[in-house]
Amino acid sequence: MEGQNLPVVLNGQSLWAYVVEQSDGLRLRFSLDDWEKVFLEPGQRVPLSLPNGSELRLYVDRVRQEPPFVWVTAVRRLLASR
């Protein structure tokens, strides 16, 4: 898994995240403290800005807490079978 630490803006909050690109969206790792600032639920559609100027609207698909981190899978489309 290759990724990079980047400053992002998620749902209006500026945070640092470890960002991994995937074919259907992004996988992001946040500190638990940062995640608590923007706590989101699976299924929620959120705006995400990256430092390269990309403005995305992704759905929170999965949230997995592994203290002191939280892994979030954000996708372009939610599948009905999940």
Secondary structure per residue as TSV (DSSP state, phi and psi in degrees):
chain	resnum	aa	ss	phi	psi
A	1	M	-	360.0	113.6
A	2	E	-	-104.4	135.4
A	3	G	-	-156.9	-171.8
A	4	Q	E	-151.3	150.8
A	5	N	E	-78.6	125.2
A	6	L	E	-137.6	149.5
A	7	P	E	-79.1	129.4
A	8	V	E	-128.6	162.8
A	9	V	E	-118.8	113.5
A	10	L	E	-115.5	117.4
A	11	N	T	53.2	38.1
A	12	G	T	88.4	-4.6
A	13	Q	E	-106.3	131.0
A	14	S	E	-82.5	124.7
A	15	L	E	-142.4	163.5
A	16	W	E	-101.0	138.0
A	17	A	E	-141.6	148.2
A	18	Y	E	-87.0	117.8
A	19	V	E	-112.0	127.3
A	20	V	E	-121.6	122.8
A	21	E	E	-76.8	138.4
A	22	Q	E	-128.0	165.4
A	23	S	T	-61.4	-31.7
A	24	D	T	-107.6	6.8
A	25	G	E	160.2	-135.3
A	26	L	E	-136.4	152.0
A	27	R	E	-114.2	129.2
A	28	L	E	-126.9	140.4
A	29	R	E	-116.9	124.6
A	30	F	E	-117.2	156.5
A	31	S	E	-68.9	151.7
A	32	L	H	-59.6	-38.2
A	33	D	H	-61.6	-45.1
A	34	D	H	-65.9	-40.8
A	35	W	H	-61.2	-36.8
A	36	E	H	-65.3	-20.8
A	37	K	H	-70.4	-30.5
A	38	V	H	-122.8	15.9
A	39	F	-	-31.9	117.8
A	40	L	-	-122.1	156.2
A	41	E	-	-103.9	148.3
A	42	P	T	-55.3	139.3
A	43	G	T	97.1	-17.1
A	44	Q	-	-76.6	136.1
A	45	R	E	-94.9	128.5
A	46	V	E	-133.5	148.7
A	47	P	E	-81.1	141.6
A	48	L	E	-137.5	125.7
A	49	S	E	-112.1	134.7
A	50	L	-	-108.2	159.5
A	51	P	T	-64.2	-19.5
A	52	N	T	-80.4	3.7
A	53	G	S	96.1	-4.4
A	54	S	-	-66.5	130.0
A	55	E	E	-113.8	112.8
A	56	L	E	-116.0	153.9
A	57	R	E	-124.0	107.2
A	58	L	E	-120.1	158.1
A	59	Y	E	-96.9	136.3
A	60	V	E	-73.8	116.0
A	61	D	E	-96.1	-48.9
A	62	R	E	-139.1	147.6
A	63	V	E	-132.1	123.4
A	64	R	E	-127.2	117.5
A	65	Q	E	-88.7	126.0
A	66	E	E	-134.4	76.9
A	67	P	T	-46.7	134.0
A	68	P	T	-93.2	18.4
A	69	F	E	-120.7	164.7
A	70	V	E	-130.9	127.6
A	71	W	E	-98.7	131.0
A	72	V	E	-124.3	128.0
A	73	T	E	-100.8	120.7
A	74	A	E	-118.3	127.9
A	75	V	E	-123.8	159.9
A	76	R	S	-71.2	-36.1
A	77	R	S	-136.9	139.3
A	78	L	-	-89.1	139.1
A	79	L	-	-90.6	138.8
A	80	A	T	-64.9	-25.6
A	81	S	T	-77.4	-6.6
A	82	R	-	-85.1	360.0
